[in-house]
Amino acid sequence: MRLATTNHAAQYIFSLKWRALLIFSLLLLGINAFSTFNISRTLSERFEAERKTVYARQVQELDGMMRQSSAALLALTDFVPYLSGMEEALAVGNGGSVAQAFERHWRSLQLVASLDAAQIYDTRSELIQSWKSEDVVLRDPAMIRSHVQGVNKTERPVTFLDCNGRCLQFVVAPMLAKGKHVGVIVVGTTLAAGIVGFKDVSGVDIGILNVTHDGSAVNGDADKDIADWGTHVSALTNLEQNLPLLRAVATRQHTLPETGAELREAYGGREYEIHLIPFEKFSMRGNAYFVLIEDITQSLALIQQGIRQDLWVGLLGLILSELLLLLILWRPLSRLRRTAELLPLLAQNAFDKIRQAVTGTSRRVWYRDEFDVLDDTIVAVSQQLENLQTVVARRTAALNEVNQAMGRMNEELERKVQERTKQLNDANIAMQHLNEELELKVKERTGQLLEAQEELVRKEKLAMLGQVAGSVGHELRNPLGVMSNAVYFLQTVLSDADETTREYLNIIKDEINGSERIVSDLLDAVRTKLPNAEVVGVRELIEQTLGRFTVPTAVAINLDVPDAISPVRVDTLQIGRVLGNLISNGLDAMPEGGILEIGAMEDVPAGAIVISVRDTGRGIGPEIMAKLFQPLVTTKARGIGLGLVVAKNLTEANGGKIGVQSVPGKGTTFTVALPMANKTESAGVSANKDQGEAR
């Protein structure tokens, strides 16, 4: 039944089913496009974040490589004066003898320590002899001479890079012979081994670019120049592939990129990421750059593959959704159109016509869908509308009552909303308190993790020392014992020698004793004997330790130990050595004189006796305090950095703790907390002391 005359074709095209299909298609297409764009952006952001993380890790690995190389060279310079024949020649000061003695070890140092250059200077900064590999050219001897002069003056080692030719890493260090400064040694090595190791560990190609300034080739090797950047390739892994790549990048970008900037280059059908890192980033002198080259083709291909897969899946889902929607909507919407054409009859009060049109349509009895229910509803509505006019007034009155009830309900709802808002505010305040507590706990746990990390580093250093401690101690103690016996024999047979001879024999004996102490420190740092604990008085322990020292006249000793203080239960030899190390450090810190205060007090809640050793010396800087109890950390020209390591190990082995506080320029205070003896043992010590005084 048609109620109005309309254009059938236009009505068909703009019918609800086609509009629903079009809108749904546009919606799905928009969702698919947004999903593809979002996935593409997410993958790209993750890729860029991963690249930044990888770059930061690579910079850390490079820094570790440079530090490890410097530490290895510095450790090597400490052993050179003790090579066979070197110490005697250096002590005499004969340049020819020094050169001859070092010449015997030069080839071995080249093979074992990978040295490429070595020079020995006397105390006047005059060159004694120079050694180098055939392919090494020292292009800036003036710079080396200036560093040698500085080391002769300060007696502190210096590390630097010379990248005018091949990049050489140098260490300039003072040499000691028989306790005296006798000259300076310069050793240098290329970074080739470190670069190859970095490549093997990280899988990233790495090289070194030297800035040539004038554009001239280095060592006449123009085949490795990058003219657009004014640089020369000193070293580069996978040279045949990476050198043309760098030249292609330089051709496109004629100036060197900024520090930390990444370069993306498509070359030979592959995608590469390039970073240039200046040596200054690692506190190394030299006008050169590290270059990192990584193939990122596969990563980019995976991103593109993921985007394409998402796009195809979205398009397939769009087509299937369209077909399913069309199948579902076709018949129901046709029936809905017929029902919609009947609705205007309700406004005309043509209720009989509506019922005749609906009941005249064939209707299923075995299955009834929503549109059948709609037809029944139209019939029921037509019947109910006939009686609607009679109940309008009553319904209006009821509606007014309902509106009033709704007003009251709205007021009640508003009150409940205000209460709930207050509860939420209280909950937010409680959440803020919880967040503050969580932040404090995170900071506390972070501090614990840092302490654990420092302890792990200390243990790794001790493990490294343990590998060489046994063999070094055995090899050194035997010749030291022979030397000590020889000195004793000379002192015996030369009892009538002149004063100078006796003085030099005493110097040799003192140096032998000092060497034996260093060997003992080295062994104690890596293997601490189980303590033989016994009860001992604190004053007695301190006075016995002080008795082993010759205190300079410019240093005043203040001893503050209460008479009634409880004794401690420790190994007297081990703790005596701990206190001896601390007293020795305090005296060394006051070369011009000062006050050394030694005190003791009881910490009853902790069940410990706290012994403090305070000096008024130059103090300890923050950079040393951060790693004070780690092996090989020292500020002394002759120390090897094991005294405090031994003190810490022996203190902890006896169940105690050691701590330190220092103010640069005002002094340092070390505290040693030792376990207090129980009352029975303390009473026994007091009785023995009283009996001794009575006798």
Secondary structure as GFF3:
##gff-version 3
##sequence-region A 1 695
A	DSSP	alpha_helix	8	13	.	.	.	ID=ss1
A	DSSP	alpha_helix	16	79	.	.	.	ID=ss2
A	DSSP	three_ten_helix	80	82	.	.	.	ID=ss3
A	DSSP	alpha_helix	86	92	.	.	.	ID=ss4
A	DSSP	alpha_helix	95	113	.	.	.	ID=ss5
A	DSSP	beta_strand	117	121	.	.	.	ID=ss6
A	DSSP	beta_strand	127	132	.	.	.	ID=ss7
A	DSSP	alpha_helix	141	154	.	.	.	ID=ss8
A	DSSP	beta_strand	158	162	.	.	.	ID=ss9
A	DSSP	beta_strand	168	177	.	.	.	ID=ss10
A	DSSP	beta_strand	180	190	.	.	.	ID=ss11
A	DSSP	alpha_helix	192	202	.	.	.	ID=ss12
A	DSSP	beta_strand	205	211	.	.	.	ID=ss13
A	DSSP	three_ten_helix	218	220	.	.	.	ID=ss14
A	DSSP	three_ten_helix	222	224	.	.	.	ID=ss15
A	DSSP	beta_strand	225	226	.	.	.	ID=ss16
A	DSSP	three_ten_helix	227	229	.	.	.	ID=ss17
A	DSSP	beta_strand	231	236	.	.	.	ID=ss18
A	DSSP	alpha_helix	239	252	.	.	.	ID=ss19
A	DSSP	beta_strand	262	267	.	.	.	ID=ss20
A	DSSP	beta_strand	270	278	.	.	.	ID=ss21
A	DSSP	three_ten_helix	279	282	.	.	.	ID=ss22
A	DSSP	beta_strand	288	295	.	.	.	ID=ss23
A	DSSP	alpha_helix	297	342	.	.	.	ID=ss24
A	DSSP	alpha_helix	344	347	.	.	.	ID=ss25
A	DSSP	alpha_helix	351	359	.	.	.	ID=ss26
A	DSSP	alpha_helix	370	386	.	.	.	ID=ss27
A	DSSP	alpha_helix	388	493	.	.	.	ID=ss28
A	DSSP	alpha_helix	499	526	.	.	.	ID=ss29
A	DSSP	beta_strand	534	536	.	.	.	ID=ss30
A	DSSP	alpha_helix	538	546	.	.	.	ID=ss31
A	DSSP	beta_strand	555	560	.	.	.	ID=ss32
A	DSSP	beta_strand	568	570	.	.	.	ID=ss33
A	DSSP	alpha_helix	572	588	.	.	.	ID=ss34
A	DSSP	beta_strand	594	603	.	.	.	ID=ss35
A	DSSP	beta_strand	608	615	.	.	.	ID=ss36
A	DSSP	alpha_helix	622	625	.	.	.	ID=ss37
A	DSSP	alpha_helix	643	653	.	.	.	ID=ss38
A	DSSP	beta_strand	657	663	.	.	.	ID=ss39
A	DSSP	beta_strand	667	675	.	.	.	ID=ss40
A	DSSP	alpha_helix	679	694	.	.	.	ID=ss41
###
